[in-house]
Amino acid sequence: MGFNPNNMQKMMKQVQKMQADMARVQEELRTETVEVESGGVVKAVFNGHGDIESITIDPQAVDPSDVEMLQDLILTAVREGQKKAQELASSRLAAVTGNMNIPGMPGLF
């Protein structure tokens, strides 16, 4: 088997296309959102990069005598939202990479 410059060019074009597709998907993830709810009173919205876009708290959840419960609900919503955002990003990027494990590929989070 000898070196074939045509194969190398073809492979380089595929790599360049994959890089462009990955950049496109990462940009799209900035505008895609996931929404989670915790305890029916805390709602959090995240973009596809895991950044919190908004948190909404039902006023009935604000009980001065039980602030710990509200804190737990917020923490649960944040953790679940980040998890869902990461799953969204992973699935979108897997569609581009064909689930290839690319060493050195930076993560989103």
N, C-alpha and C positions, 0 to 999 in steps of 0.2 A: 504494500500500500504506500503510495507516494503522496506527497503534499499536493492538494488540489486547490488552487487559488479560488476557483469558482465556489467551492464548498465554504471556504472561509468568508467570502463576500456574502454568500447567502446567510450564513450564520450571523454575521455582523448586522445585516439588515434585520434579521429576526430579533436580535438583542436590542437594536435601536427602536424597533416597533414596540417591544415589550416595555422599554423604558418610557416611551411616550405614552403608552396606555396606562402605565402605573402612575405617571404624573397626572394624567387626566382623571383617573379614578380618585386619587388623593384630593384633587381639587373639588371633584363632585361631592366627596364626603364632607366637605366644609358646609354644604347646603342641605345635606340629608340629615334627618333628625330621627331620634328614637325617643319615646316617651314612656316613663314608668310611673307607677302609682304605688304608694306605700300606705297601708292602713286605710285606704280610701279617703285620706285627708291631705296627703302630701303628694304633689305631682312635680316631676322633674323632667325637663327636656334637655337632651344633649345633641350636639352635632356628631357627625360620623368620626370625628377625631377625639371624641370623649370630652369635649369642652362643654361645660354647663351653659345652656342658653337661658333657661329660666327655672325658677322654683315657685310653685304656687302652694300656699297653705290655706286650708279651709279654716276660717276664723273660729269655728267650733272646736278645732283641735288645740287652740291656745288656752291651756288651763294653767294658770300661774302656780297651782299647787302640784302640778305634774309636768314640769319642764323636761325632765329626763325622757319621758315617753315621746314628746315631740322631737327631741334631739335624736332619739333612736330611729324614729320614722324618717327623719331627714337623712340620716346616715345610711339607712337601708335603701332609700330611693337613690342616693348618689352612687352607692356601690353597684346597685342593679343597673342603673343607667350607664355607668362606665363599662360594665360587662357587656351590655347589649350593644353599645357603640363599638366596642372592640370586635364583637362577633360580626357586626355589619361590615366593618372595615376588612376583617379577615376574609369574609365571603366575597366581597367585591374584588380584593386583590388576588384571591385564589382563582377567580375567573380569568384574570389577566395572566397569571403565572402558571396556570394549569396545575396548581398545588405543588409546584417545584419548591424545594427547599433551597433558597438562594443564600449562600453564606455571605455575611456582611451586609445583607439588605437591612436597612434601618427600619425599626418598627415605628408605628404611629404614636405610641404612647411612651 
